[in-house]
């Protein structure tokens, strides 16, 4: 989905750039589109960071449980 959206943004920017003469409106629209896309990517990166943090917490809890159940020995796991 991101690839399709990114290609659409690139096409729109190219079209506006070709039609750029003395009016700055297309340039401003290009910048706004790029900023909107960056904001969307930042939100997705934050979501992925949250998922990674959750998985890391789950792994640490699992490790503690396995050590308490004496399934693994904590001397060999860092």
C-alpha positions as CSV (number, residue, x, y, z in Angstrom):
1,X,0.0,0.0,0.0
2,X,2.8,2.4,0.8
3,X,4.4,1.8,-2.6
4,X,1.3,2.7,-4.4
5,X,0.7,5.8,-2.4
6,X,4.4,6.8,-2.8
7,X,4.2,6.3,-6.5
8,X,1.0,8.5,-6.6
9,X,2.8,11.2,-4.7
10,X,5.8,11.1,-7.0
11,X,3.6,11.3,-10.1
12,X,1.6,14.3,-8.6
13,X,4.9,16.1,-7.8
14,X,6.3,15.5,-11.2
15,X,3.2,16.8,-12.9
16,X,3.1,19.9,-10.8
17,X,6.9,20.5,-11.3
18,X,6.5,20.3,-15.1
19,X,3.7,22.9,-14.9
20,X,5.7,25.2,-12.6
21,X,6.2,28.6,-14.1
22,X,5.9,31.7,-11.9
23,X,3.1,30.5,-9.6
24,X,4.4,29.0,-6.4
25,X,1.2,27.1,-5.6
26,X,2.3,23.8,-7.2
27,X,5.6,23.9,-5.2
28,X,3.8,24.5,-2.0
29,X,1.4,21.6,-2.7
30,X,4.5,19.4,-3.4
31,X,6.0,20.4,0.0
32,X,2.7,19.8,1.8
33,X,2.4,16.3,0.1
34,X,5.9,15.4,1.1
35,X,5.3,16.6,4.7
36,X,2.1,14.6,4.9
37,X,3.9,11.5,3.7
38,X,6.7,12.0,6.2
39,X,4.1,12.4,9.0
40,X,2.5,9.1,7.9
41,X,5.8,7.3,7.8
42,X,6.7,8.7,11.3
43,X,3.5,7.3,12.7
44,X,4.1,3.9,11.2
45,X,7.7,3.9,12.6
46,X,6.3,4.8,16.0
47,X,3.8,1.9,15.8
48,X,6.6,-0.5,14.9
49,X,8.7,0.8,17.7
50,X,5.8,0.1,20.1
51,X,5.4,-3.4,18.8
52,X,9.1,-4.1,19.2
53,X,9.0,-2.8,22.7
54,X,6.0,-5.1,23.5
55,X,7.7,-8.1,22.1
56,X,10.9,-7.3,24.0
57,X,8.9,-7.1,27.2
58,X,7.2,-10.4,26.5
59,X,10.5,-12.1,25.8
60,X,11.9,-10.8,29.1
61,X,8.8,-12.0,31.0
62,X,9.0,-15.4,29.3
63,X,12.7,-15.7,30.3
64,X,11.9,-14.9,33.9
65,X,9.1,-17.5,34.0
66,X,11.3,-20.2,32.4
67,X,14.0,-19.4,35.0
68,X,11.5,-19.7,37.9
69,X,10.2,-23.0,36.5
70,X,13.8,-24.1,36.2
71,X,13.4,-24.9,32.5
72,X,16.5,-22.9,31.7
73,X,19.5,-21.8,33.7
74,X,20.0,-18.0,33.9
75,X,23.8,-18.4,34.0
76,X,23.9,-19.1,30.2
77,X,21.4,-16.6,29.0
78,X,22.2,-12.9,28.8
